[in-house]
Amino acid sequence: MLYQIKVKPGSSQEKVIQNDDGTLIVYLRAKPHDGEANTALIKILAKYFDVPKTTITIKSGAKGRLKTVEF
């Protein structure tokens, strides 16, 4: 399943908000430095959807705030 995600790194709290159109907004404490935000994103999504971290793949947008994630 593919999800469109907008990431907001450097936030004061970590949370996931699902919009009516199915897109997700994910607030991360991690900074976008050396892939820390991507690692935190995978961890938060795994917890949110209750799936193993190894099943989540960032298909596009690894260096941007708009990402397509598959799991």
C-alpha positions as CSV (number, residue, x, y, z in Angstrom):
1,M,0.0,0.0,0.0
2,L,1.3,3.5,-0.9
3,Y,0.9,6.5,1.3
4,Q,1.7,10.2,0.5
5,I,3.4,11.7,3.5
6,K,4.4,15.3,4.4
7,V,7.1,15.3,7.0
8,K,7.7,18.1,9.5
9,P,11.1,17.5,11.1
10,G,12.4,19.4,14.1
11,S,9.0,19.5,15.7
12,S,8.4,19.7,19.5
13,Q,6.4,16.5,19.5
14,E,6.0,13.3,17.5
15,K,2.6,12.6,16.0
16,V,0.8,11.4,12.9
17,I,-2.3,13.1,11.5
18,Q,-4.3,11.5,8.7
19,N,-6.2,13.9,6.4
20,D,-9.5,13.2,4.8
21,D,-7.9,12.5,1.4
22,G,-5.7,9.7,2.9
23,T,-2.4,11.7,3.1
24,L,-0.5,11.7,6.3
25,I,1.3,14.6,8.1
26,V,4.1,13.3,10.4
27,Y,5.7,15.5,13.0
28,L,9.2,14.4,13.9
29,R,11.6,15.6,16.7
30,A,14.5,14.4,14.6
31,K,16.4,16.8,12.4
32,P,16.8,16.2,8.6
33,H,20.5,15.4,9.1
34,D,22.3,12.2,7.9
35,G,19.0,10.4,7.4
36,E,17.9,10.8,11.1
37,A,14.4,12.1,10.1
38,N,13.9,9.1,7.7
39,T,14.8,6.6,10.4
40,A,12.5,8.3,12.8
41,L,9.7,8.4,10.2
42,I,9.9,4.6,9.7
43,K,9.9,4.0,13.4
44,I,6.8,6.2,14.0
45,L,4.9,4.7,11.0
46,A,5.7,1.2,12.2
47,K,4.2,2.0,15.6
48,Y,1.2,3.9,14.1
49,F,0.3,1.1,11.7
50,D,1.5,-1.8,14.0
51,V,3.8,-3.3,11.4
52,P,7.5,-4.3,11.5
53,K,9.9,-1.5,10.6
54,T,11.5,-3.7,7.9
55,T,8.3,-3.7,5.9
56,I,8.3,0.1,5.4
57,T,10.1,1.5,2.4
58,I,10.5,5.1,1.3
59,K,9.8,4.9,-2.5
60,S,10.4,8.6,-3.3
61,G,11.3,11.8,-1.6
62,A,14.1,10.5,0.7
63,K,15.7,13.9,0.7
64,G,12.5,16.0,0.7
65,R,9.6,16.7,3.0
66,L,7.1,15.1,0.6
67,K,7.5,11.3,0.5
68,T,5.9,8.3,-0.9
69,V,6.1,5.3,1.5
70,E,5.2,1.7,0.8
71,F,4.4,-1.1,3.1
